[in-house]
């Protein structure tokens, strides 16, 4: 699906974009000072690694990636899993 940028209602989009940007900045600051912030950020990194392979057409389960990262594999790692570990 392609969008014609000239037809987008920019005036109605700018306010939600500004609010979303401010919310992300506040979340980042709250995570930096939170006791669970480090774990949440590591989980985000795992999600990003799985998503980057999904874009390439490879499916990597996040549980498998976490276990592989901790050297606790329950099955032989696939080629996609080793790539996801490198991305992580």
C-alpha positions as CSV (number, residue, x, y, z in Angstrom):
1,X,0.0,0.0,0.0
2,X,1.4,3.4,-1.0
3,X,0.4,6.7,0.5
4,X,0.6,10.0,-1.2
5,X,2.3,12.2,1.2
6,X,0.6,15.3,-0.1
7,X,-2.8,13.7,0.8
8,X,-1.9,12.9,4.5
9,X,-3.5,15.2,7.0
10,X,-0.3,16.4,8.6
11,X,-2.0,18.9,11.0
12,X,-4.0,16.0,12.6
13,X,-0.9,13.8,12.7
14,X,1.6,16.2,14.3
15,X,-0.1,16.3,17.7
16,X,-0.2,12.5,18.2
17,X,3.4,12.2,16.9
18,X,4.5,14.8,19.4
19,X,2.7,13.1,22.3
20,X,4.2,9.7,21.3
21,X,7.7,11.2,21.2
22,X,7.3,12.7,24.6
23,X,5.9,9.4,26.0
24,X,8.9,7.5,24.7
25,X,11.3,10.0,26.2
26,X,9.6,9.7,29.6
27,X,9.6,5.9,29.3
28,X,13.4,6.0,28.6
29,X,14.0,8.2,31.6
30,X,11.8,6.0,33.9
31,X,13.6,2.8,32.7
32,X,17.0,4.4,33.4
33,X,16.1,4.9,37.0
34,X,14.0,1.8,37.5
35,X,15.2,-1.4,39.3
36,X,13.8,-3.5,36.4
37,X,14.9,-1.1,33.7
38,X,17.9,-3.2,32.7
39,X,15.8,-6.3,32.2
40,X,13.2,-4.5,30.2
41,X,15.8,-3.0,27.9
42,X,17.4,-6.5,27.4
43,X,14.0,-7.9,26.5
44,X,13.5,-5.1,24.0
45,X,16.9,-6.0,22.5
46,X,15.7,-9.7,22.2
47,X,12.5,-8.6,20.5
48,X,14.5,-6.4,18.1
49,X,16.8,-9.3,17.2
50,X,13.8,-11.7,16.5
51,X,12.0,-8.9,14.5
52,X,15.1,-8.2,12.4
53,X,15.2,-11.9,11.3
54,X,11.5,-12.0,10.8
55,X,11.9,-9.1,8.2
56,X,14.3,-11.4,6.4
57,X,11.7,-14.2,6.4
58,X,13.3,-16.3,9.3
59,X,11.3,-17.2,12.4
60,X,13.2,-17.3,15.6
61,X,11.4,-17.9,18.9
62,X,12.3,-15.4,21.6
63,X,12.5,-18.2,24.2
64,X,15.0,-20.1,22.0
65,X,17.1,-16.9,21.6
66,X,17.1,-16.3,25.4
67,X,18.1,-19.8,26.2
68,X,20.8,-19.8,23.5
69,X,22.1,-16.5,24.8
70,X,22.3,-18.1,28.3
71,X,24.0,-21.3,26.9
72,X,21.0,-23.3,28.0
73,X,19.8,-24.6,24.6
74,X,17.1,-27.3,24.7
75,X,17.7,-28.3,21.1
76,X,20.3,-27.8,18.4
77,X,20.5,-24.1,17.4
78,X,19.4,-23.3,13.9
79,X,21.3,-21.1,11.5
80,X,18.7,-18.4,12.0
81,X,19.1,-18.7,15.8
82,X,22.8,-18.1,15.6
83,X,22.3,-15.1,13.4
84,X,19.8,-13.7,15.8
85,X,22.3,-14.2,18.6
86,X,24.8,-12.2,16.6
87,X,22.2,-9.5,16.1
88,X,21.5,-9.5,19.8
